[in-house]
Amino acid sequence: MSKVIMRLNELSCPSCMVKIEAAMTTTKGVANAKVLFNASKVKAEFDENVVSADELISKVEKLGYPVLSSKVTVV
């Protein structure tokens, strides 16, 4: 398993958090995902054999939330 932490531009409302979490948790290969609203961060654990960090970042950006930076670690 790997973990990605994405720093986003400021989230404007709690429904943004729900939208991102729903998209991430329904993605095949994602074990869990959490959006930290006040910190404007997304944390996700995923299986690199199924989905890549770049694909997850792209998914968040396609929802309309630019990823300012990201960090991937193997857990």
Gaussian input, Z-matrix of N, CA and C with variables (Angstrom, degrees):
# hf/3-21g

backbone

0 1
 N
 C     1     B1
 C     2     B2     1     A1
 N     3     B3     2     A2     1     D1
 C     4     B4     3     A3     2     D2
 C     5     B5     4     A4     3     D3
 N     6     B6     5     A5     4     D4
 C     7     B7     6     A6     5     D5
 C     8     B8     7     A7     6     D6
 N     9     B9     8     A8     7     D7
 C    10    B10     9     A9     8     D8
 C    11    B11    10    A10     9     D9
 N    12    B12    11    A11    10    D10
 C    13    B13    12    A12    11    D11
 C    14    B14    13    A13    12    D12
 N    15    B15    14    A14    13    D13
 C    16    B16    15    A15    14    D14
 C    17    B17    16    A16    15    D15
 N    18    B18    17    A17    16    D16
 C    19    B19    18    A18    17    D17
 C    20    B20    19    A19    18    D18
 N    21    B21    20    A20    19    D19
 C    22    B22    21    A21    20    D20
 C    23    B23    22    A22    21    D21
 N    24    B24    23    A23    22    D22
 C    25    B25    24    A24    23    D23
 C    26    B26    25    A25    24    D24
 N    27    B27    26    A26    25    D25
 C    28    B28    27    A27    26    D26
 C    29    B29    28    A28    27    D27
 N    30    B30    29    A29    28    D28
 C    31    B31    30    A30    29    D29
 C    32    B32    31    A31    30    D30
 N    33    B33    32    A32    31    D31
 C    34    B34    33    A33    32    D32
 C    35    B35    34    A34    33    D33
 N    36    B36    35    A35    34    D34
 C    37    B37    36    A36    35    D35
 C    38    B38    37    A37    36    D36
 N    39    B39    38    A38    37    D37
 C    40    B40    39    A39    38    D38
 C    41    B41    40    A40    39    D39
 N    42    B42    41    A41    40    D40
 C    43    B43    42    A42    41    D41
 C    44    B44    43    A43    42    D42
 N    45    B45    44    A44    43    D43
 C    46    B46    45    A45    44    D44
 C    47    B47    46    A46    45    D45
 N    48    B48    47    A47    46    D46
 C    49    B49    48    A48    47    D47
 C    50    B50    49    A49    48    D48
 N    51    B51    50    A50    49    D49
 C    52    B52    51    A51    50    D50
 C    53    B53    52    A52    51    D51
 N    54    B54    53    A53    52    D52
 C    55    B55    54    A54    53    D53
 C    56    B56    55    A55    54    D54
 N    57    B57    56    A56    55    D55
 C    58    B58    57    A57    56    D56
 C    59    B59    58    A58    57    D57
 N    60    B60    59    A59    58    D58
 C    61    B61    60    A60    59    D59
 C    62    B62    61    A61    60    D60
 N    63    B63    62    A62    61    D61
 C    64    B64    63    A63    62    D62
 C    65    B65    64    A64    63    D63
 N    66    B66    65    A65    64    D64
 C    67    B67    66    A66    65    D65
 C    68    B68    67    A67    66    D66
 N    69    B69    68    A68    67    D67
 C    70    B70    69    A69    68    D68
 C    71    B71    70    A70    69    D69
 N    72    B72    71    A71    70    D70
 C    73    B73    72    A72    71    D71
 C    74    B74    73    A73    72    D72
 N    75    B75    74    A74    73    D73
 C    76    B76    75    A75    74    D74
 C    77    B77    76    A76    75    D75
 N    78    B78    77    A77    76    D76
 C    79    B79    78    A78    77    D77
 C    80    B80    79    A79    78    D78
 N    81    B81    80    A80    79    D79
 C    82    B82    81    A81    80    D80
 C    83    B83    82    A82    81    D81
 N    84    B84    83    A83    82    D82
 C    85    B85    84    A84    83    D83
 C    86    B86    85    A85    84    D84
 N    87    B87    86    A86    85    D85
 C    88    B88    87    A87    86    D86
 C    89    B89    88    A88    87    D87
 N    90    B90    89    A89    88    D88
 C    91    B91    90    A90    89    D89
 C    92    B92    91    A91    90    D90
 N    93    B93    92    A92    91    D91
 C    94    B94    93    A93    92    D92
 C    95    B95    94    A94    93    D93
 N    96    B96    95    A95    94    D94
 C    97    B97    96    A96    95    D95
 C    98    B98    97    A97    96    D96
 N    99    B99    98    A98    97    D97
 C   100   B100    99    A99    98    D98
 C   101   B101   100   A100    99    D99
 N   102   B102   101   A101   100   D100
 C   103   B103   102   A102   101   D101
 C   104   B104   103   A103   102   D102
 N   105   B105   104   A104   103   D103
 C   106   B106   105   A105   104   D104
 C   107   B107   106   A106   105   D105
 N   108   B108   107   A107   106   D106
 C   109   B109   108   A108   107   D107
 C   110   B110   109   A109   108   D108
 N   111   B111   110   A110   109   D109
 C   112   B112   111   A111   110   D110
 C   113   B113   112   A112   111   D111
 N   114   B114   113   A113   112   D112
 C   115   B115   114   A114   113   D113
 C   116   B116   115   A115   114   D114
 N   117   B117   116   A116   115   D115
 C   118   B118   117   A117   116   D116
 C   119   B119   118   A118   117   D117
 N   120   B120   119   A119   118   D118
 C   121   B121   120   A120   119   D119
 C   122   B122   121   A121   120   D120
 N   123   B123   122   A122   121   D121
 C   124   B124   123   A123   122   D122
 C   125   B125   124   A124   123   D123
 N   126   B126   125   A125   124   D124
 C   127   B127   126   A126   125   D125
 C   128   B128   127   A127   126   D126
 N   129   B129   128   A128   127   D127
 C   130   B130   129   A129   128   D128
 C   131   B131   130   A130   129   D129
 N   132   B132   131   A131   130   D130
 C   133   B133   132   A132   131   D131
 C   134   B134   133   A133   132   D132
 N   135   B135   134   A134   133   D133
 C   136   B136   135   A135   134   D134
 C   137   B137   136   A136   135   D135
 N   138   B138   137   A137   136   D136
 C   139   B139   138   A138   137   D137
 C   140   B140   139   A139   138   D138
 N   141   B141   140   A140   139   D139
 C   142   B142   141   A141   140   D140
 C   143   B143   142   A142   141   D141
 N   144   B144   143   A143   142   D142
 C   145   B145   144   A144   143   D143
 C   146   B146   145   A145   144   D144
 N   147   B147   146   A146   145   D145
 C   148   B148   147   A147   146   D146
 C   149   B149   148   A148   147   D147
 N   150   B150   149   A149   148   D148
 C   151   B151   150   A150   149   D149
 C   152   B152   151   A151   150   D150
 N   153   B153   152   A152   151   D151
 C   154   B154   153   A153   152   D152
 C   155   B155   154   A154   153   D153
 N   156   B156   155   A155   154   D154
 C   157   B157   156   A156   155   D155
 C   158   B158   157   A157   156   D156
 N   159   B159   158   A158   157   D157
 C   160   B160   159   A159   158   D158
 C   161   B161   160   A160   159   D159
 N   162   B162   161   A161   160   D160
 C   163   B163   162   A162   161   D161
 C   164   B164   163   A163   162   D162
 N   165   B165   164   A164   163   D163
 C   166   B166   165   A165   164   D164
 C   167   B167   166   A166   165   D165
 N   168   B168   167   A167   166   D166
 C   169   B169   168   A168   167   D167
 C   170   B170   169   A169   168   D168
 N   171   B171   170   A170   169   D169
 C   172   B172   171   A171   170   D170
 C   173   B173   172   A172   171   D171
 N   174   B174   173   A173   172   D172
 C   175   B175   174   A174   173   D173
 C   176   B176   175   A175   174   D174
 N   177   B177   176   A176   175   D175
 C   178   B178   177   A177   176   D176
 C   179   B179   178   A178   177   D177
 N   180   B180   179   A179   178   D178
 C   181   B181   180   A180   179   D179
 C   182   B182   181   A181   180   D180
 N   183   B183   182   A182   181   D181
 C   184   B184   183   A183   182   D182
 C   185   B185   184   A184   183   D183
 N   186   B186   185   A185   184   D184
 C   187   B187   186   A186   185   D185
 C   188   B188   187   A187   186   D186
 N   189   B189   188   A188   187   D187
 C   190   B190   189   A189   188   D188
 C   191   B191   190   A190   189   D189
 N   192   B192   191   A191   190   D190
 C   193   B193   192   A192   191   D191
 C   194   B194   193   A193   192   D192
 N   195   B195   194   A194   193   D193
 C   196   B196   195   A195   194   D194
 C   197   B197   196   A196   195   D195
 N   198   B198   197   A197   196   D196
 C   199   B199   198   A198   197   D197
 C   200   B200   199   A199   198   D198
 N   201   B201   200   A200   199   D199
 C   202   B202   201   A201   200   D200
 C   203   B203   202   A202   201   D201
 N   204   B204   203   A203   202   D202
 C   205   B205   204   A204   203   D203
 C   206   B206   205   A205   204   D204
 N   207   B207   206   A206   205   D205
 C   208   B208   207   A207   206   D206
 C   209   B209   208   A208   207   D207
 N   210   B210   209   A209   208   D208
 C   211   B211   210   A210   209   D209
 C   212   B212   211   A211   210   D210
 N   213   B213   212   A212   211   D211
 C   214   B214   213   A213   212   D212
 C   215   B215   214   A214   213   D213
 N   216   B216   215   A215   214   D214
 C   217   B217   216   A216   215   D215
 C   218   B218   217   A217   216   D216
 N   219   B219   218   A218   217   D217
 C   220   B220   219   A219   218   D218
 C   221   B221   220   A220   219   D219
 N   222   B222   221   A221   220   D220
 C   223   B223   222   A222   221   D221
 C   224   B224   223   A223   222   D222

   B1=1.4513
   B2=1.5235
   B3=1.3137
   B4=1.4528
   B5=1.5155
   B6=1.3139
   B7=1.4556
   B8=1.5163
   B9=1.3313
   B10=1.4528
   B11=1.5266
   B12=1.3192
   B13=1.4588
   B14=1.5194
   B15=1.3244
   B16=1.4632
   B17=1.5192
   B18=1.3096
   B19=1.4636
   B20=1.5136
   B21=1.3317
   B22=1.4580
   B23=1.5152
   B24=1.3277
   B25=1.4471
   B26=1.5247
   B27=1.2737
   B28=1.4629
   B29=1.5311
   B30=1.3323
   B31=1.4639
   B32=1.5249
   B33=1.3216
   B34=1.4568
   B35=1.5203
   B36=1.3396
   B37=1.4572
   B38=1.5322
   B39=1.3282
   B40=1.4663
   B41=1.5346
   B42=1.3199
   B43=1.4657
   B44=1.5347
   B45=1.3235
   B46=1.4679
   B47=1.5238
   B48=1.3086
   B49=1.4534
   B50=1.5312
   B51=1.3134
   B52=1.4579
   B53=1.5248
   B54=1.3218
   B55=1.4653
   B56=1.5345
   B57=1.3286
   B58=1.4637
   B59=1.5303
   B60=1.3400
   B61=1.4624
   B62=1.5282
   B63=1.3229
   B64=1.4646
   B65=1.5197
   B66=1.3226
   B67=1.4641
   B68=1.5277
   B69=1.3102
   B70=1.4553
   B71=1.5253
   B72=1.3209
   B73=1.4661
   B74=1.5200
   B75=1.3177
   B76=1.4688
   B77=1.5251
   B78=1.3221
   B79=1.4599
   B80=1.5186
   B81=1.3206
   B82=1.4628
   B83=1.5267
   B84=1.3281
   B85=1.4550
   B86=1.5114
   B87=1.3300
   B88=1.4629
   B89=1.5290
   B90=1.3306
   B91=1.4612
   B92=1.5267
   B93=1.3219
   B94=1.4637
   B95=1.5199
   B96=1.3112
   B97=1.4651
   B98=1.5190
   B99=1.3034
   B100=1.4547
   B101=1.5153
   B102=1.3244
   B103=1.4612
   B104=1.5233
   B105=1.3080
   B106=1.4625
   B107=1.5246
   B108=1.3262
   B109=1.4625
   B110=1.5290
   B111=1.3178
   B112=1.4739
   B113=1.5183
   B114=1.3358
   B115=1.4627
   B116=1.5240
   B117=1.3349
   B118=1.4737
   B119=1.5245
   B120=1.3506
   B121=1.4658
   B122=1.5211
   B123=1.3123
   B124=1.4588
   B125=1.5207
   B126=1.3296
   B127=1.4627
   B128=1.5212
   B129=1.3312
   B130=1.4648
   B131=1.5119
   B132=1.3280
   B133=1.4546
   B134=1.5161
   B135=1.3417
   B136=1.4551
   B137=1.5177
   B138=1.3179
   B139=1.4587
   B140=1.5238
   B141=1.3226
   B142=1.4720
   B143=1.5230
   B144=1.3261
   B145=1.4652
   B146=1.5262
   B147=1.3315
   B148=1.4636
   B149=1.5240
   B150=1.3232
   B151=1.4702
   B152=1.5291
   B153=1.3237
   B154=1.4671
   B155=1.5278
   B156=1.3146
   B157=1.4639
   B158=1.5279
   B159=1.3295
   B160=1.4680
   B161=1.5250
   B162=1.3379
   B163=1.4686
   B164=1.5263
   B165=1.3294
   B166=1.4625
   B167=1.5285
   B168=1.3177
   B169=1.4627
   B170=1.5207
   B171=1.3144
   B172=1.4593
   B173=1.5253
   B174=1.3138
   B175=1.4638
   B176=1.5267
   B177=1.3260
   B178=1.4687
   B179=1.5275
   B180=1.3205
   B181=1.4638
   B182=1.5223
   B183=1.3375
   B184=1.4713
   B185=1.5217
   B186=1.3343
   B187=1.4645
   B188=1.5264
   B189=1.3398
   B190=1.4635
   B191=1.5146
   B192=1.3434
   B193=1.4547
   B194=1.5220
   B195=1.3317
   B196=1.4608
   B197=1.5298
   B198=1.3270
   B199=1.4626
   B200=1.5200
   B201=1.3349
   B202=1.4565
   B203=1.5231
   B204=1.3297
   B205=1.4645
   B206=1.5241
   B207=1.3313
   B208=1.4592
   B209=1.5206
   B210=1.3301
   B211=1.4573
   B212=1.5200
   B213=1.3314
   B214=1.4559
   B215=1.5233
   B216=1.3316
   B217=1.4507
   B218=1.5244
   B219=1.3107
   B220=1.4691
   B221=1.5167
   B222=1.3358
   B223=1.4715
   B224=1.5110
   A1=109.52
   A2=114.10
   A3=121.65
   A4=108.70
   A5=115.48
   A6=120.85
   A7=108.70
   A8=116.01
   A9=120.76
   A10=107.91
   A11=114.98
   A12=121.87
   A13=106.48
   A14=115.48
   A15=121.58
   A16=109.71
   A17=116.28
   A18=120.71
   A19=107.37
   A20=115.95
   A21=122.00
   A22=110.81
   A23=114.16
   A24=119.45
   A25=105.86
   A26=119.50
   A27=122.74
   A28=111.79
   A29=116.01
   A30=121.00
   A31=108.00
   A32=116.79
   A33=119.98
   A34=114.79
   A35=118.73
   A36=119.56
   A37=110.59
   A38=116.68
   A39=119.86
   A40=113.58
   A41=117.62
   A42=118.34
   A43=111.39
   A44=117.27
   A45=121.07
   A46=109.13
   A47=115.92
   A48=122.09
   A49=110.07
   A50=116.85
   A51=122.01
   A52=110.82
   A53=116.23
   A54=121.72
   A55=111.39
   A56=116.72
   A57=121.00
   A58=110.42
   A59=116.96
   A60=120.17
   A61=111.12
   A62=117.53
   A63=121.03
   A64=111.06
   A65=116.81
   A66=120.90
   A67=110.88
   A68=116.68
   A69=120.17
   A70=111.90
   A71=117.35
   A72=119.99
   A73=112.79
   A74=117.95
   A75=120.22
   A76=112.42
   A77=117.44
   A78=121.90
   A79=109.34
   A80=115.51
   A81=120.65
   A82=109.30
   A83=116.12
   A84=121.72
   A85=114.10
   A86=117.82
   A87=121.20
   A88=108.59
   A89=116.05
   A90=121.20
   A91=111.46
   A92=116.47
   A93=121.16
   A94=109.36
   A95=114.52
   A96=120.38
   A97=108.85
   A98=116.09
   A99=122.52
   A100=109.13
   A101=116.10
   A102=120.94
   A103=107.44
   A104=115.90
   A105=121.81
   A106=107.15
   A107=115.80
   A108=122.05
   A109=112.61
   A110=117.24
   A111=120.24
   A112=113.08
   A113=117.47
   A114=121.59
   A115=112.20
   A116=117.56
   A117=123.45
   A118=110.92
   A119=115.06
   A120=121.07
   A121=110.30
   A122=115.13
   A123=122.82
   A124=106.82
   A125=116.00
   A126=121.46
   A127=107.40
   A128=116.34
   A129=120.23
   A130=110.80
   A131=115.99
   A132=122.07
   A133=106.93
   A134=115.63
   A135=119.16
   A136=111.67
   A137=115.40
   A138=122.82
   A139=108.05
   A140=117.12
   A141=121.64
   A142=112.86
   A143=117.95
   A144=120.63
   A145=111.56
   A146=116.45
   A147=121.28
   A148=111.84
   A149=116.79
   A150=121.60
   A151=107.68
   A152=116.15
   A153=120.18
   A154=111.19
   A155=115.53
   A156=120.88
   A157=110.06
   A158=117.17
   A159=120.47
   A160=111.57
   A161=116.38
   A162=119.85
   A163=111.07
   A164=116.69
   A165=120.34
   A166=111.01
   A167=116.37
   A168=120.92
   A169=109.89
   A170=116.67
   A171=121.67
   A172=111.12
   A173=116.59
   A174=120.92
   A175=110.94
   A176=116.78
   A177=121.23
   A178=110.11
   A179=116.79
   A180=120.05
   A181=111.81
   A182=117.81
   A183=120.54
   A184=111.95
   A185=116.82
   A186=120.71
   A187=111.40
   A188=115.91
   A189=119.98
   A190=114.62
   A191=116.79
   A192=120.95
   A193=109.78
   A194=118.30
   A195=121.10
   A196=111.81
   A197=116.04
   A198=122.08
   A199=107.01
   A200=116.08
   A201=121.01
   A202=111.70
   A203=116.44
   A204=121.15
   A205=108.27
   A206=115.16
   A207=119.21
   A208=109.52
   A209=114.16
   A210=121.00
   A211=107.31
   A212=116.51
   A213=122.15
   A214=108.61
   A215=115.95
   A216=121.46
   A217=109.51
   A218=116.07
   A219=121.58
   A220=107.00
   A221=116.14
   A222=120.41
   A223=110.88
   D1=149.30
   D2=175.75
   D3=-126.19
   D4=163.71
   D5=177.96
   D6=-129.09
   D7=137.90
   D8=173.82
   D9=-121.08
   D10=138.36
   D11=173.77
   D12=-120.09
   D13=121.74
   D14=-179.29
   D15=-111.95
   D16=129.95
   D17=173.91
   D18=-96.92
   D19=124.80
   D20=-177.20
   D21=-105.69
   D22=165.88
   D23=168.06
   D24=-63.93
   D25=161.15
   D26=-176.26
   D27=-51.27
   D28=129.54
   D29=175.28
   D30=-79.47
   D31=136.71
   D32=-173.43
   D33=-93.73
   D34=-19.89
   D35=-178.09
   D36=-157.35
   D37=157.80
   D38=179.64
   D39=-62.04
   D40=-26.18
   D41=178.64
   D42=-67.37
   D43=-25.42
   D44=174.10
   D45=-63.33
   D46=-42.19
   D47=179.51
   D48=-61.37
   D49=-45.99
   D50=-179.43
   D51=-63.26
   D52=-42.20
   D53=-179.57
   D54=-61.91
   D55=-44.94
   D56=-179.55
   D57=-68.00
   D58=-46.11
   D59=179.99
   D60=-59.79
   D61=-41.99
   D62=179.83
   D63=-62.68
   D64=-43.22
   D65=-179.58
   D66=-65.50
   D67=-39.77
   D68=-178.30
   D69=-72.07
   D70=-46.25
   D71=-175.21
   D72=-70.35
   D73=-19.71
   D74=177.60
   D75=-93.26
   D76=2.04
   D77=178.45
   D78=-82.51
   D79=128.16
   D80=179.33
   D81=-59.80
   D82=131.08
   D83=179.64
   D84=99.16
   D85=-12.24
   D86=178.62
   D87=-90.62
   D88=119.17
   D89=-179.38
   D90=-77.89
   D91=-41.53
   D92=175.37
   D93=-160.93
   D94=157.20
   D95=179.68
   D96=-147.14
   D97=145.01
   D98=-179.55
   D99=-142.82
   D100=133.29
   D101=175.19
   D102=-104.58
   D103=126.61
   D104=176.05
   D105=-96.26
   D106=97.40
   D107=-172.12
   D108=-57.27
   D109=-52.41
   D110=-176.29
   D111=-65.70
   D112=-28.95
   D113=179.91
   D114=-92.87
   D115=-8.04
   D116=-176.94
   D117=53.67
   D118=51.16
   D119=179.24
   D120=-129.71
   D121=151.49
   D122=173.13
   D123=-119.88
   D124=130.02
   D125=175.12
   D126=-118.92
   D127=132.73
   D128=179.40
   D129=-143.87
   D130=138.24
   D131=171.29
   D132=-102.43
   D133=134.47
   D134=-174.29
   D135=-148.62
   D136=161.28
   D137=177.95
   D138=-95.80
   D139=112.88
   D140=-177.77
   D141=-64.82
   D142=-16.36
   D143=176.80
   D144=-76.63
   D145=-14.07
   D146=-177.34
   D147=-110.84
   D148=-42.47
   D149=-176.97
   D150=-144.74
   D151=146.51
   D152=-179.80
   D153=-99.03
   D154=161.31
   D155=176.10
   D156=-60.89
   D157=-38.93
   D158=178.95
   D159=-61.56
   D160=-37.70
   D161=178.00
   D162=-66.30
   D163=-38.44
   D164=178.65
   D165=-67.99
   D166=-41.54
   D167=177.08
   D168=-61.67
   D169=-44.63
   D170=178.92
   D171=-61.09
   D172=-39.30
   D173=179.91
   D174=-62.32
   D175=-44.03
   D176=178.67
   D177=-64.25
   D178=-42.88
   D179=-179.50
   D180=-66.63
   D181=-35.22
   D182=177.48
   D183=-66.59
   D184=-22.45
   D185=175.28
   D186=-76.60
   D187=-10.79
   D188=178.03
   D189=104.36
   D190=16.29
   D191=-178.63
   D192=-118.66
   D193=100.26
   D194=-178.57
   D195=-61.24
   D196=134.58
   D197=176.43
   D198=-91.69
   D199=117.00
   D200=-177.58
   D201=-79.40
   D202=-35.92
   D203=177.37
   D204=-158.71
   D205=161.56
   D206=177.94
   D207=-148.63
   D208=156.47
   D209=178.13
   D210=-139.36
   D211=128.55
   D212=179.92
   D213=-112.79
   D214=132.64
   D215=176.34
   D216=-132.89
   D217=152.37
   D218=175.87
   D219=-95.09
   D220=127.69
   D221=-179.57
   D222=-111.72

